[in-house]
Amino acid sequence: MEELQSKHKKELKQLETDKRIALKKVKGTAGKGKKGKEALAKAEQEWDSKLEELTTKHKNEIDALQGDAAVAEESSAAVEQKEETAKEPELSEEEKVKLAKEKALAKKLRKKKNKLAQEKAREEEIAREVANAPNPRQMEIDAIMELYLSKLNFKIEEVAADGNCLYRAVAKQMELMDQDFDYSQIRSMCADELGAKREDYEPFADLSDMKVDNFDDYVEKVRDSNEWGGHLELRALSHKLNKTIVVYSTEGPLEIKVEGQDDDEENVIRLSFHRNYYALGEHYNSVVKSQ
């Protein structure tokens, strides 16, 4: 159920992103007159219908999963009851232990079989979606290029997706400024900043997202793990490196700036943020000048 709910959440985010991109295109091409308003209203109505269809689809999938779980539980209970009834009235302790082990093994095998069936169904559903839908990754890249980067003569430079993408992208940007750091050094700088100014950052740290119980553990995971970095880490790096950081995404450009920073464009760190770059989720890339 958790996997299904996570899938539904991503699909709703994707629909919202696609809707925002599509409506921006309609606004840009349809004009501001009566026809433009009619085209925009029609497009919004179509996306509302898509949302309703997706919501219905999600409800049906949840109902189906809950139904499968109930059937599996009833079947398991019936089998166990049958096995209990079939027992010999008099069993030795050794036979009781053996029977208990056999029951446990049978139950484990049933659970494994049900899990494999659910995973197969999920993979088939994903395959159908991929086959029938446009590539969301390329759609997102095209939108970022069209909305921002092409106009500024920038392009996206890919970095590895291993949980260190934010820090790798920042390290790439620092190389352009003749400052040679690897991603692990950028991680350490970020952790140093978070720890040194705890009172500024701790209230905004999402401990559950990092799967830790306290801020000290949060800082250590930033320093020495492959955990993904987000807005809090961007803010810390902006202060530590004394650089303005600009992040381009379909949700609009985000600028993080420290008071008193140098406004020299050559010292700006530029990144792109993607919700659909890889199946594993969100991703950062470096943004560089086009040749």
C-alpha positions in Angstrom: 0.0 0.0 0.0 2.9 2.4 0.8 4.4 1.7 -2.6 1.1 2.3 -4.3 0.5 5.5 -2.5 4.0 6.7 -3.4 3.3 5.9 -7.0 0.0 7.8 -6.9 1.7 10.8 -5.3 4.3 10.9 -8.1 1.6 10.6 -10.8 -0.3 13.5 -9.3 2.9 15.6 -9.2 3.6 14.6 -12.8 0.1 15.6 -13.9 0.4 18.9 -12.2 3.8 19.6 -13.9 2.5 18.6 -17.3 -0.6 20.8 -16.8 1.5 23.8 -15.8 3.8 23.3 -18.9 0.8 22.8 -21.2 -1.1 25.9 -19.9 2.0 28.1 -20.2 2.3 27.0 -23.8 -1.4 27.8 -24.5 -1.0 31.2 -22.9 2.1 31.9 -25.0 0.5 30.9 -28.3 -3.2 31.6 -28.0 -3.0 35.4 -27.4 -5.0 37.5 -24.9 -8.2 38.0 -26.9 -11.5 36.1 -26.7 -10.1 33.1 -28.6 -7.1 33.0 -26.3 -9.4 32.9 -23.2 -11.5 30.2 -24.8 -8.5 28.1 -25.7 -7.2 28.5 -22.1 -10.5 27.5 -20.6 -10.8 24.5 -22.9 -7.3 23.4 -21.9 -8.0 23.8 -18.2 -11.2 21.7 -18.6 -9.3 19.0 -20.4 -6.7 18.9 -17.6 -9.5 18.8 -15.0 -10.9 15.8 -16.8 -7.5 14.1 -16.8 -7.2 14.7 -13.0 -10.6 13.2 -12.5 -9.6 10.1 -14.5 -6.4 9.8 -12.6 -8.2 10.1 -9.3 -10.7 7.4 -10.3 -7.8 5.2 -11.5 -6.0 5.6 -8.1 -9.2 4.7 -6.2 -9.7 1.6 -8.3 -6.1 0.5 -7.7 -6.4 1.0 -4.0 -9.7 -1.0 -3.9 -8.1 -3.8 -5.9 -5.1 -4.0 -3.7 -7.2 -4.0 -0.5 -9.4 -6.7 -2.1 -6.4 -8.9 -2.9 -5.0 -8.5 0.6 -8.3 -9.6 2.1 -8.6 -12.6 -0.2 -5.0 -13.6 0.6 -5.6 -13.3 4.3 -8.9 -15.4 4.2 -7.1 -18.0 2.1 -4.2 -18.2 4.5 -6.5 -18.5 7.4 -8.5 -21.3 5.7 -5.4 -23.2 4.9 -4.1 -22.9 8.5 -7.5 -24.0 9.8 -7.5 -27.0 7.5 -4.0 -27.9 8.6 -5.0 -27.6 12.2 -8.0 -29.8 11.7 -5.9 -32.4 9.9 -3.5 -32.8 12.8 -3.3 -36.1 14.5 -4.8 -35.9 18.0 -1.7 -37.2 19.6 1.7 -35.8 18.5 5.1 -36.1 20.1 7.0 -32.9 21.0 9.3 -33.6 18.1 6.4 -34.0 15.7 4.8 -30.7 17.0 8.1 -28.8 16.4 8.3 -30.3 12.8 4.7 -29.4 12.1 5.2 -25.8 13.4 8.2 -25.4 11.1 6.3 -26.7 8.1 3.4 -24.3 8.8 5.8 -21.4 9.1 7.6 -22.3 5.9 4.2 -22.6 4.0 3.1 -19.2 5.3 6.4 -17.6 4.3 6.1 -19.1 0.8 2.6 -17.8 0.4 3.7 -14.3 1.4 6.6 -14.5 -1.0 4.3 -15.7 -3.8 1.8 -12.9 -3.1 4.6 -10.3 -3.0 6.1 -11.5 -6.3 2.6 -11.4 -8.0 2.1 -7.8 -6.8 5.6 -6.7 -8.0 5.0 -8.3 -11.4 1.6 -6.5 -11.7 3.3 -3.2 -10.7 6.1 -3.8 -13.3 3.6 -4.5 -16.0 1.6 -1.4 -15.1 4.8 0.7 -15.3 5.7 -0.9 -18.6 2.3 0.0 -20.0 2.5 3.6 -18.8 6.0 4.0 -20.3 4.9 2.5 -23.6 1.7 4.6 -23.9 3.0 8.0 -22.5 5.4 10.6 -23.7 8.8 10.6 -22.0 8.3 12.8 -18.9 12.1 13.3 -18.5 12.5 14.8 -22.0 9.3 16.8 -21.6 10.8 18.4 -18.4 14.2 19.1 -20.0 12.5 20.7 -23.0 10.3 22.9 -20.7 13.3 24.1 -18.7 15.2 24.8 -21.9 12.3 26.6 -23.5 11.3 28.6 -20.4 14.8 29.7 -19.3 18.0 28.3 -20.5 17.8 28.7 -24.3 17.1 32.4 -23.8 20.2 32.8 -21.6 22.4 30.7 -23.9 22.8 28.0 -21.3 22.5 24.2 -21.5 22.2 21.3 -19.0 25.3 19.3 -18.1 24.5 15.9 -16.6 26.0 14.6 -13.4 25.7 11.1 -11.9 22.6 10.1 -10.1 24.0 8.3 -7.0 22.5 10.4 -4.2 25.3 12.9 -4.5 23.9 14.8 -7.5 23.5 18.2 -5.7 27.1 18.1 -4.4 28.5 16.8 -7.7 26.6 19.6 -9.6 28.0 22.3 -7.2 31.5 20.8 -7.5 31.2 21.1 -11.4 30.2 24.7 -11.0 33.2 25.5 -8.7 35.5 23.9 -11.4 34.2 26.6 -13.8 35.5 29.2 -11.3 38.9 27.5 -11.1 38.2 26.1 -7.7 38.9 22.3 -7.7 36.6 20.4 -5.2 35.2 16.9 -5.4 31.6 16.2 -4.2 32.8 14.8 -0.9 34.5 18.1 -0.1 31.4 20.0 -1.0 29.5 17.6 1.4 31.9 18.4 4.2 31.6 22.1 3.6 27.8 21.9 3.8 28.0 19.8 7.0 30.4 22.3 8.6 28.1 25.2 7.8 25.0 23.4 9.2 26.9 22.4 12.4 28.5 25.8 12.9 25.2 27.7 12.6 22.9 25.2 14.1 20.3 27.7 15.4 19.8 29.0 11.8 19.3 25.6 10.2 18.0 23.1 12.8 14.4 24.4 12.8 14.2 23.7 9.0 15.8 20.2 8.9 13.5 17.4 8.0 14.8 14.6 10.3 12.2 12.1 9.1 13.3 12.6 5.4 16.9 11.8 6.4 15.7 8.9 8.7 17.5 10.3 11.8 16.4 11.2 15.3 18.4 14.4 15.9 20.1 17.2 14.1 23.7 15.9 15.0 22.9 12.7 13.1 21.4 14.8 10.3 24.6 16.8 9.9 26.7 13.6 9.9 24.5 12.1 7.1 25.1 15.2 5.1 28.8 14.8 5.6 29.2 11.1 5.1 26.5 9.3 3.2 24.8 9.2 -0.2 21.6 10.9 1.0 20.1 13.4 -1.4 20.4 17.1 -0.6 17.7 19.7 -0.9 16.8 23.4 -0.2 18.4 23.5 3.3 21.7 22.2 1.9 21.6 24.7 -1.0 21.1 27.5 1.5 24.0 26.3 3.7 26.3 26.0 0.6 25.4 29.5 -0.6 26.6 30.9 2.8 29.6 28.6 3.1 30.9 29.3 -0.5 29.6 32.9 -0.5 28.0 32.4 -3.9 24.5 33.1 -5.3 22.9 29.8 -6.3 20.2 29.8 -9.0 18.2 26.7 -9.6 16.1 26.3 -12.8 13.1 24.0 -12.9 9.6 23.8 -14.4 8.4 25.3 -11.1 10.3 28.5 -11.8 13.9 29.7 -11.1 14.9 29.8 -7.4 17.6 32.2 -6.3 19.4 31.8 -3.0 21.6 34.7 -2.1 23.5 35.8 1.0 23.3 39.5 1.9 26.5 41.3 0.8 27.4 38.7 -1.8 29.3 39.7 -5.0 26.8 40.1 -7.8 29.3 39.2 -10.4 27.6 36.8 -12.9 30.8 34.8 -13.2 30.5 33.8 -9.5 26.9 32.5 -9.7 26.3 28.7 -9.2 23.7 27.5 -11.7 21.9 24.2 -11.4 18.8 22.6 -12.9 16.3 20.6 -10.8 14.3 17.7 -12.2 11.4 15.8 -10.7 11.4 13.2 -13.5 15.0 12.8 -14.7 15.3 9.2 -13.3 12.8 6.7 -12.0 14.3 7.0 -8.6 13.0 10.5 -8.3 14.4 14.1 -8.0 17.8 15.0 -9.5 20.1 18.0 -9.8 22.3 18.8 -12.9 24.8 21.5 -13.6 24.0 24.4 -16.0 26.7 25.7 -18.2 27.2 28.1 -21.1 26.3 26.7 -24.5 29.2 26.5 -26.9 
